[in-house]
Amino acid sequence: MLVDPRIKTGKSIMKIIFDRKKRTLHPLYVLMNKIGKSHQLTIPQVAIAYCSNKGVVPICGCRRLQQVKELSQAVNTILTEEEIRRLEKMADKLDVHILGSDMFRFITRKNK
């Protein structure tokens, strides 16, 4: 789900499974894109930055040097409290429950 939804890729089993979820999450992706532009981040980098800002260590695959650079940029980005609040509000509005993601949601600091 951390793949930028604007990037067209081939059809894999996982892509087919998650295409419907991505349509549901479109408003969240729009917000992530807007926040990302203000920090020069991609949508996946915003998700990683969010995790990092909440004290959760994201485990990301890095097979290419560019991925390592993007990961470094994301974990070193400090999102504002307002940006975090907007992301959480949108996720709550969309009732976000993604495979594995909510396993740690109970331990993340959440400001309402």
N, C-alpha and C positions, 0 to 999 in steps of 0.2 A: 504494500500500500504506500510505501515511501517513494515510489517511482512517480515522477512528474506526469500527471494525467494528460498533459498536452503532447507528450512524446509518443509517437506511434511506434509500436513494436509488433513483432510477429505474434501469432496466436499460440500461446502455451496454455496448458491446463490451468495454471494459476491465474493467468490473465483472464481467461474465460470466466473463472469462478468469481474474480473480483471486479469485473467490468460493471456488474449491476451495483455493487457497493460504491464504486467510484461515481456513478451517476447520482446516487443518493447523497454522497458527500460533496457534490459540486459546490455548494455555497461555502463550505469550509475551505476547499481548494482555492476559491476566489479570494477569500480573506487571507489565506496563507501566501498567495501570490502578491497581494497588496502589501502585506507586512514584509515579505521577502524583498520587494523592490526597494523599500526604505533602508534595508541593510545589505543590499546587493547579494541576496541569497536566493536559491531556488526553492521550490516548494518542499522537496525532501530535506533541504538544509534547515528550513524553518521548523519542521517537525523535530529534527535532531537538536536544534537550538532550544526548542521548548523543553524537551526532555532534560537536556543539560541544565537549563535554568531552574528546573524543578528538582534537581538533585538526583535524577535518574541517569544511570550510565547506559546510553544506547549502544547496542552491539551491532555494528555495521560491517558488512563485507567490504574489503578494500583490495581489489585485484589489480588496480591500476594506480599509478602515481597521482593522477588527477582526482581520483576518489579520496585519497589520503589528504590532499590539499583541501578539497571541499569539506571533508569531515572536520579538519582542523579549523577551518573558517567558521563552520557551524557551531562547534562546541565553544569557541571563543567569542561568540556573539552574545551580547547581553540584551535580552528583550526587555522592554519597559513593562511595568506592572499593568499598564493599560492594554498593551498588546497581549499579554498573557491572559488577562481578564476577557478580552474579546475572543480569543481562541477558545477558552474554556466555555464561554457562554454559547458560542456557535456549536461546539461539540455537544454540549448538553441539549441544545435545541434540536439537534439532529439525532439525539439518542445514540451517540457513537459507541459502538461495541464491536471492536475489530479483533480478530483472532489473536490472542495473546496480549493485546494492548491493555486490557483492563485488569490483568493479573496484578499490576503494581499500582493501579489508580488509587487504591485505598491508602497508600503510603505517601502519595505526593501531596505537597502543601497546596491547598486551594483556597484562594481568597474570593469571597463572594461579596 
